[in-house]
């Protein structure tokens, strides 16, 4: 064997190999500056909300009346380094309350979208792949639930039950799955007619094996990339419920309840409502930047651009 033959037989470099579609989408999104900005801001907020409240000696619920209405540092007559972002009408630290609110908002948003994705895509894939009366029943249930606005359904259920974090997550998940079911069902119907599915059936593979091992890996990742945007939507819904008094209940702080309580102090203590609003806006912006970049990358890869 000549040297030329040995060189030709060596495996080609990893970068030259054909990458999966999902990796190409992630790589294309990572190449966008908007995704990187959103990613690093989101990680910073996530770490701050997870770590700082655990290591700090400041309480988010302890009332210190003598420290009430302290302004953020350098933004008012009365301020202190012990409360960098000021205090509210009961002397509670606004930085700590905002971070706790952010923690619960992210928890509700992420876990809700995961449940929506699992329930909606699971039912949609099953309906689209099995067809027949299974498809008819699931899609009619989907149509019936889509006719009721999500926030109205959530308000109705939470209005007659005790709002807790698990309850809010379950209610939002059960209200939001139909849209994912429709998208997954359409993709499953298209995938069901492809040649590789027919070939697998000829070889003796059952529907469940084809669906779980071959069809789902092709269908679900593109939907998951777009689902990132829904995390922001669920965080907004959680804030709306809190503002209406149907979200996380006091004394646990949440963005909605903090902003609702701050309405009467907007003129003389603007930071009580503004600080949590800024935290929420920055978190939503970072998630939207990542989701938008992933959606653009997905469209570019699937469009062949």
ABEGO torsion letter per residue (X at the ends): XBAAAAAAABBBBAAABBBBAAAAAAAAAAABAAAAAAAAAAAAAAAAAAAAAAABABBAABBBAAABGBBBBGABABBBAABAAEBBAAGBBAAAAAAAAAAAAAAAAAAAAAAAAAAAAAAAAAAAAAEEAAAAAAAAAAAAAAABBAAAAAAAAAAABBBBAAAAAAAAAAAAAAAAAAAAAAAAAAAAABAAAAAAAAAGBBAAAAAAAAAAAAAAAAAAAAAAAAAAAAAAAAAAAAAAGABBBOABBBAAAAAAAAAAAAAABAAAAAAAAAAAAAAAAAAAAAAAAAAAAAAAAAAGX
